[in-house]
Amino acid sequence: MKKLASYLHNEWKTGTGDGASLYNPTTEVVIARASSDGLDLGAAVSYARDIGGAALRELGFAQRGALLAKLSDTIHKRRDELIALAVENGGNTRGDAKFDVDGATATLQHYAELGKTLGERRVIADGPTMQLGRNPRWIGVHAWSSAQGVAVHVNAYNFPAWNMMEKAAVALLAGVPVVTKPAQSTLLVAHRIVEAIVEDKVLPAGALSLVSGGIGKLFDALGPQDAIAFTGSAQTGTKIRTHESVVRHSVRLNVEADSLNSAVLGPDVEQGSATYEMFLRELAKEVTQKSGQKCTATRRVFVNEAIAKDVERDLCERLSEVVVGDPSHNEVKMGPLVTAQQLADVRAGIATLQKHARVACGGDRGKVAHAEKGWFIAPTLLVANDAGAAPLHDVEVFGPVTTLIAYKTPDDAAKLVRRGQGSLVGSVYSDDEPFCESMLHGIAAAHGRLYFGSEKIAEHTFGPGTVLAGLVHGGPGRAGGGEELGGVRGLEHYMQRTAIQGSKPTVERLLGIAAGGAA
């Protein structure tokens, strides 16, 4: 049985004990194990901070960006291999696996280009210079510089490539070394990526470390210059927030947690229109892509009560066309859930929602192609009996499950959407600008991203579920209150903003500001 090692102190180290099991979720067969027991994670943090951090801070943004471009190339060269691992260990279809791997390389390329734009400087001026007194030679300006710590990244199981690299790209460009801790259940892809990076000798020693296995006492080693970025459940996010070292040292923490994302169909949209077809197409994709195991998946669908029956029928028709089964077969469009526990949780979630909604389609294993075993569940649509029932707006079922909820007025729709208590992304489908404006003012503050779908962009958009490196990813409230990516904005989590005061020529020279105050 293959046992996956950790990459710490610039070398591979294998933990003690049997460790956690990694499965093929289609066959339910154990394919590897991983353990970090017995490994000195505190020493690994110190090595990354002292050796990797020093090496990265010596480089300008453009040089760090060049490293990211090499990382992207390293991953792209192994694309087919990584896709195969994602099919085996993640239950991904080839399309879902490509979405993950290509998302990783595209994000690295985005930040590589950003590094080139920022140039060889190592600090970023923030805003205009300010004259501080009567003498125009005494000025002040804000500037961002690299934190002299380490970035600990705790990643979710659903995007082992993209989730790892979107965090790493930002931290490395900011000049901060990374200790990455992928989810154990889908570790094969992340582990192979780090192996490839080591094989190709892309990064300086200590710039990237990998923990294969449990988190252990990793957080105990963190201090005031360090940062954490976490993607996962709200419960685990709360544990991290309240960890003694995190609280004592005010360790920077970014959390991306649960999210009951919504799609709202405007009352102006008629059945059969381009916008209606766009709505159905993208909604079916958001329910089934990655078997619904996406933080951006649509969990609640709001439609005007006048068209609710039509949407129910049309959406069930779309979902019933999705071939579920062994993802190694080309005709299969949705694979299994990733673990037996995940399947149990989804079943329990559906049972909870059924107290307030009826199952319109799906809800069980359904017809499965090319697989006798496996943790499968059919794409599921529930229809709310009572739009205001609390569980519909509180319980996230992390699988191919969504709930159709009828609204009466635009104000009613906005109030229901806000019941989600904060989401990563909301989508609005309408060609009526007054309705879109009412949604903007009614629900934007409850979201990290708001997507407006209309006939004008029906053939040009990736849909609401695609996270773009140039836009922020995160959300308020139950979504974690965090913010990742967003181009240069993402660097701020790993840098310190400092007010710099002094003589005008000196400050401008130190920060690379052109004469006259332009950054």
C-alpha positions in Angstrom: 0.0 0.0 0.0 1.4 3.4 -1.0 2.1 5.7 1.9 2.3 9.4 1.0 5.2 11.4 2.5 5.3 15.0 3.6 7.8 17.5 2.1 9.4 19.3 5.1 12.8 20.9 5.6 13.4 20.5 1.9 13.1 16.7 2.0 10.5 14.0 2.0 9.6 12.6 5.4 7.1 9.7 6.1 4.9 9.8 9.2 4.5 7.0 11.6 1.5 4.7 12.0 -1.0 3.6 9.4 -2.5 7.0 8.9 -5.7 7.9 7.0 -7.0 5.9 4.1 -7.5 7.4 0.6 -10.2 5.7 -1.5 -11.4 5.3 -5.0 -14.9 6.6 -4.4 -16.3 4.6 -7.4 -15.0 1.2 -6.2 -14.6 2.0 -2.5 -11.1 0.5 -2.6 -8.3 1.9 -0.5 -5.6 3.2 -2.8 -3.1 5.0 -0.5 -2.5 6.1 3.1 -1.1 9.3 4.6 0.2 10.2 8.1 2.0 13.2 9.6 2.3 11.5 13.0 5.8 11.8 14.5 6.9 14.7 12.2 8.2 17.9 13.7 5.8 20.4 12.1 7.0 23.2 14.3 10.5 22.8 12.9 9.1 22.7 9.4 7.4 26.1 10.0 10.6 27.6 11.3 12.5 26.3 8.3 10.0 27.7 5.9 9.9 31.1 7.7 13.7 31.4 8.0 15.0 29.8 4.8 12.2 30.1 2.4 11.0 33.5 3.5 14.5 35.0 3.3 15.0 33.7 -0.2 11.6 35.0 -1.5 12.0 38.4 0.0 15.3 38.9 -1.8 13.4 38.7 -5.1 11.3 41.4 -6.7 7.7 40.9 -7.8 8.7 40.2 -11.4 11.2 37.5 -10.3 8.6 35.9 -8.0 6.1 36.0 -10.9 8.6 34.2 -13.1 8.6 31.4 -10.5 4.8 31.2 -10.7 5.0 30.9 -14.5 7.4 28.0 -14.1 5.0 26.4 -11.5 2.2 26.7 -14.1 4.3 25.0 -16.7 5.3 22.2 -14.3 1.7 21.4 -13.6 0.5 21.7 -17.2 3.2 19.2 -18.3 1.6 16.6 -16.0 -2.0 17.6 -16.9 -3.1 14.1 -18.2 -1.4 12.4 -15.2 -3.2 14.7 -12.7 -6.5 14.3 -14.5 -6.2 10.5 -14.2 -5.4 10.8 -10.4 -8.5 13.1 -9.9 -10.7 10.5 -11.7 -9.3 7.7 -9.5 -9.1 9.5 -6.1 -11.7 12.3 -6.4 -14.5 10.6 -8.4 -14.1 13.4 -11.0 -15.2 13.1 -14.5 -12.5 14.2 -17.0 -14.3 17.5 -17.4 -14.4 18.1 -13.7 -10.7 17.2 -13.3 -9.8 19.6 -16.1 -11.7 22.3 -14.4 -9.6 21.8 -11.3 -6.2 21.4 -12.9 -6.7 24.1 -15.5 -8.0 26.5 -12.8 -4.7 26.0 -11.0 -2.5 26.8 -14.0 -4.6 29.7 -15.0 -4.5 31.3 -11.6 -0.7 30.8 -11.5 -0.4 32.5 -14.9 -2.6 35.4 -13.8 -0.4 36.1 -10.8 2.8 35.6 -12.9 1.6 38.4 -15.2 0.7 40.5 -12.2 4.3 40.1 -10.9 5.6 41.2 -14.3 3.4 44.3 -14.1 4.6 45.1 -10.5 8.2 45.0 -11.7 11.4 44.5 -9.7 10.3 46.5 -6.7 9.6 44.7 -3.4 7.1 47.1 -1.8 3.8 48.5 -3.1 2.8 52.1 -2.6 -0.8 52.4 -1.5 -2.5 55.6 -2.5 -1.2 59.1 -3.1 1.5 60.8 -1.1 0.3 63.4 1.5 2.0 66.6 2.5 2.1 66.4 6.3 2.9 70.0 7.2 3.7 73.5 5.8 6.9 72.2 4.3 6.1 70.3 1.2 9.2 68.2 1.7 7.7 66.4 4.7 5.3 63.7 3.3 3.6 60.5 4.2 2.4 57.5 2.2 1.1 54.0 2.9 3.1 51.0 1.6 2.7 47.3 1.6 5.8 45.1 2.4 6.1 41.3 2.8 5.3 39.8 6.2 8.3 38.0 7.6 6.4 34.9 8.4 4.9 31.8 6.9 1.6 31.1 5.2 -0.3 28.0 6.4 -2.9 26.9 3.9 -5.5 24.4 4.9 -7.3 23.3 1.7 -10.6 21.5 1.0 -11.0 18.2 -0.7 -13.0 19.3 -3.7 -10.3 21.2 -5.6 -7.0 19.7 -4.6 -5.1 21.4 -7.5 -6.9 24.8 -7.8 -7.5 25.4 -4.1 -3.8 24.7 -3.3 -2.4 26.8 -6.1 -4.8 29.8 -5.9 -3.6 30.3 -2.3 0.1 29.5 -3.0 0.2 31.8 -6.0 -0.8 34.8 -4.0 1.4 34.1 -1.0 4.5 33.4 -3.0 4.1 36.5 -5.1 3.7 38.4 -1.8 7.1 37.0 -0.8 5.8 34.6 1.9 6.7 30.9 2.0 3.8 28.3 2.1 3.1 25.3 4.3 0.2 23.6 2.5 -2.0 21.1 4.2 -4.4 19.5 1.6 -7.5 17.5 2.6 -6.5 13.8 3.2 -9.4 12.3 1.2 -8.2 13.6 -2.2 -4.5 14.0 -1.4 -3.1 12.2 -4.5 -3.4 15.2 -6.8 -1.9 17.7 -4.5 0.9 15.3 -3.5 1.8 14.7 -7.1 1.9 18.4 -7.8 4.3 19.0 -5.0 6.4 16.0 -6.2 6.5 17.6 -9.7 7.6 21.0 -8.3 10.4 19.3 -6.3 11.4 17.2 -9.4 11.6 20.3 -11.6 13.5 22.4 -8.9 11.2 25.3 -9.4 11.2 27.1 -6.0 13.9 28.1 -3.5 14.4 25.7 -0.6 11.7 26.2 2.1 9.4 28.2 -0.2 6.8 25.4 -0.4 6.2 22.6 2.2 3.6 19.9 2.2 1.9 18.2 5.2 0.5 14.8 4.1 -1.8 13.8 7.0 -3.3 15.5 10.0 -2.7 19.1 11.1 -1.1 18.0 14.4 0.3 20.9 16.3 1.0 23.0 13.3 -0.9 26.0 14.5 1.1 26.0 17.8 4.1 27.1 16.0 2.6 30.3 14.5 3.5 33.8 15.5 2.6 37.4 14.8 4.1 37.6 11.3 2.3 34.4 10.1 -1.0 34.0 8.2 -3.5 31.2 7.7 -5.9 30.7 4.8 -8.5 28.1 5.3 -11.2 26.6 3.1 -13.7 24.2 4.7 -16.6 23.9 7.1 -17.7 26.8 9.4 -17.2 24.5 12.4 -13.5 23.9 11.6 -13.1 27.6 10.8 -14.4 28.5 14.3 -11.9 26.1 15.8 -9.0 27.8 14.0 -10.3 31.3 15.0 -10.2 30.3 18.6 -6.9 28.4 18.6 -4.7 29.7 21.4 -1.8 30.7 19.2 -4.0 32.3 16.6 -5.7 34.5 19.3 -2.5 35.2 21.3 -0.4 36.3 18.3 -3.2 37.9 16.3 -2.3 35.6 13.4 -4.0 36.7 10.2 -6.8 34.4 9.2 -8.8 34.1 6.0 -11.8 31.7 6.2 -13.9 30.5 3.3 -16.7 28.4 4.8 -20.3 27.3 4.2 -22.4 29.1 1.7 -26.0 28.7 0.6 -25.5 30.4 -2.8 -28.6 31.5 -4.6 -29.9 31.9 -8.2 -32.8 34.4 -8.8 -34.9 34.3 -11.9 -36.4 37.6 -12.7 -40.2 37.8 -13.3 -39.6 39.3 -16.7 -37.9 36.1 -18.0 -40.2 34.0 -20.2 -40.0 30.3 -20.7 -38.0 29.5 -23.9 -36.2 32.8 -24.0 -32.4 33.0 -24.3 -32.1 34.1 -20.7 -34.4 31.3 -19.5 -32.3 28.7 -21.4 -29.1 30.2 -19.9 -30.6 30.0 -16.4 -31.5 26.3 -16.9 -28.2 25.4 -18.5 -26.0 27.1 -15.8 -28.2 25.9 -13.0 -27.9 22.3 -14.1 -24.2 22.7 -14.3 -23.9 24.2 -10.8 -25.9 21.3 -9.4 -23.9 18.5 -11.0 -20.3 19.8 -11.6 -18.0 18.1 -9.2 -21.1 16.2 -8.1 -22.3 19.4 -6.4 -19.2 19.4 -4.2 -18.3 23.1 -4.9 -18.3 26.0 -2.5 -19.9 28.1 -5.3 -22.6 25.6 -6.2 -26.2 26.9 -6.2 -28.1 25.6 -3.2 -31.3 27.8 -3.4 -33.2 28.7 -6.6 -35.7 31.6 -6.4 -38.4 32.0 -9.1 -41.6 33.9 -9.3 -44.5 31.8 -8.2 -46.2 32.3 -11.6 -43.5 30.2 -13.4 -42.4 27.9 -10.5 -44.2 24.8 -12.0 -42.5 25.3 -15.4 -39.1 25.7 -13.8 -39.6 22.5 -11.7 -40.5 20.5 -14.8 -37.8 21.9 -17.1 -35.0 21.7 -14.5 -35.9 18.1 -13.6 -35.8 17.2 -17.3 -32.3 18.7 -17.5 -31.0 16.9 -14.4 -32.5 13.6 -15.5 -30.4 13.7 -18.7 -27.1 13.7 -16.7 -25.4 10.3 -16.9 -24.2 9.4 -13.4 -21.6 6.6 -13.0 -18.0 5.6 -13.2 -16.2 8.8 -14.2 -13.6 6.9 -16.2 -16.2 6.4 -18.9 -16.6 9.3 -21.4 -20.4 9.3 -21.5 -20.6 9.8 -17.7 -21.2 13.4 -16.7 -21.3 13.1 -12.9 -19.3 10.8 -10.6 -19.7 9.8 -7.0 -19.3 11.8 -3.8 -15.8 11.6 -2.5 -16.3 9.6 0.7 -18.8 7.4 2.4 -19.2 10.1 5.1 -19.9 12.7 2.5 -22.7 10.5 1.1 -24.1 10.0 4.6 -24.1 13.7 5.2 -25.9 14.5 1.9 -28.5 11.9 2.6 -29.0 13.3 6.1 -29.3 16.8 4.7 -31.9 15.8 2.1 -33.9 14.2 4.9 -33.8 17.4 6.9 -34.9 19.5 4.0 -37.7 17.0 3.2 -39.5 18.1 6.3 -40.1 21.4 4.6 -39.9 20.5 0.9 -40.8 17.6 -1.5 -38.4 15.8 -3.7 -39.2 16.6 -7.3 -36.5 14.4 -8.8 -33.5 12.5 -7.5 -33.0 12.0 -3.8 -31.6 8.5 -4.0 -28.8 6.6 -5.7 -30.8 6.4 -9.0 -29.5 4.8 -12.1 -25.7 4.4 -12.1 -23.7 3.5 -15.2 -20.7 1.1 -15.0 -20.6 0.9 -11.2 -21.9 -1.6 -8.7 -20.5 0.1 -5.7 -19.5 3.7 -5.1 -20.8 6.7 -3.1 -23.4 7.9 -5.7 -26.5 10.0 -5.4 -28.6 11.3 -8.3 -28.9 15.0 -9.0 -31.7 16.2 -6.7 -34.2 19.0 -6.9 -36.4 19.8 -3.9 -39.4 22.1 -4.0 -40.2 24.2 -0.9 -43.5 23.8 0.8 -42.9 26.9 2.9 -40.5 29.5 1.5 -39.8 30.9 5.0 -38.9 27.5 6.6 -35.6 28.1 8.4 -33.7 24.9 7.4 -34.1 25.8 3.7 -31.9 28.8 4.4 -29.7 27.3 7.1 -28.8 23.8 6.0 -26.2 23.4 3.2 -26.3 20.0 1.5 -22.8 19.7 0.0 -23.7 17.5 -3.0 -25.8 17.6 -6.2 -28.8 19.1 -4.4 -30.7 22.3 -4.8 -34.1 23.7 -3.6 -36.6 25.6 -5.6 -38.3 28.4 -3.7 -41.1 30.6 -5.0 -41.2 34.3 -4.3 -44.0 36.8 -4.8 -42.2 40.2 -5.3 -38.7 41.4 -5.9 -38.5 42.6 -2.3 -39.7 39.2 -1.2 -36.9 37.5 -3.2 -34.3 39.8 -1.8 -35.4 39.1 1.8 -35.3 35.3 1.2 -31.9 35.4 -0.4 -30.5 37.3 2.6 -31.8 34.6 4.9 -28.7 32.7 3.8 -26.7 34.9 6.2 -23.9 35.5 3.7 -22.8 33.8 0.6 -19.9 33.5 -1.8 -21.8 34.1 -4.9 -25.4 35.0 -5.9 -26.7 35.0 -9.5 -29.5 37.0 -11.0 -31.0 36.1 -14.4 -33.0 39.0 -15.9 -33.1 41.4 -18.9 -35.0 44.0 -16.8 -32.6 46.6 -15.5 -35.0 47.9 -12.7 -35.2 44.4 -11.4 -31.5 44.0 -11.5 -31.0 47.3 -9.7 -33.4 46.2 -7.0 -31.4 43.0 -6.6 -28.1 44.9 -6.5 -29.3 47.1 -3.6 -31.1 44.3 -2.0 -28.6 41.4 -1.9 -25.1 42.7 -3.0 -24.0 43.3 0.7 -24.8 39.6 1.5 -22.4 38.3 -1.2 -18.7 38.3 -2.1 -19.6 38.2 -5.7 -22.9 39.0 -7.6 -23.4 37.6 -11.1 -26.0 39.1 -13.5 -26.9 36.7 -16.3 -28.8 38.0 -19.3 -29.4 37.5 -23.0 -26.5 39.8 -23.8 -23.9 37.6 -22.3 -25.6 34.2 -22.7 -22.9 32.9 -25.1 -19.9 34.6 -23.5 -19.8 33.7 -19.8 -18.3 30.9 -17.7 -21.3 31.0 -15.3 -21.5 31.9 -11.7 -19.5 28.9 -10.4 -16.2 29.8 -11.9 -13.8 31.7 -9.6 -11.7 34.2 -11.5 -8.3 35.3 -10.2 -8.8 38.9 -11.0 -12.0 39.1 -8.8 -12.3 38.6 -5.1 -13.4 35.2 -3.8 -15.0 35.0 -0.4 -18.1 36.2 1.3 -19.5 37.7 4.5 -21.2 36.0 7.5 -21.6 32.3 7.3 -19.4 32.3 4.1 -16.4 32.9 6.4 -16.0 36.7 6.2 -12.9 36.3 4.2 -11.6 37.4 0.8 -9.0 35.7 -1.5 -7.6 36.5 -5.0 -8.9 39.7 -6.5 -5.6 40.4 -8.3 -3.3 42.7 -6.2 -5.9 42.8 -3.4 -5.1 39.2 -2.6 -1.5 40.1 -1.7 -2.6 42.2 1.3 -3.3 39.1 3.4 0.4 38.3 3.3 1.8 41.8 3.6 1.8 44.6 6.1 0.5 48.1 5.3 2.8 50.7 7.0 2.5 54.5 7.0 5.9 55.8 5.8 6.9 59.3 6.8 10.0 61.3 5.8 11.5 63.7 3.3 9.9 63.6 -0.1 13.0 62.6 -2.1 13.8 59.8 0.3 10.3 58.4 0.6 9.8 58.5 -3.2 13.1 56.8 -3.8 12.5 54.1 -1.2 9.1 53.2 -2.6 9.8 53.7 -6.2 7.3 56.6 -6.5 7.8 58.9 -9.5 8.4 62.6 -8.7 5.1 64.3 -8.0 3.6 61.4 -6.1 2.4 58.9 -8.7 3.0 55.3 -7.7 
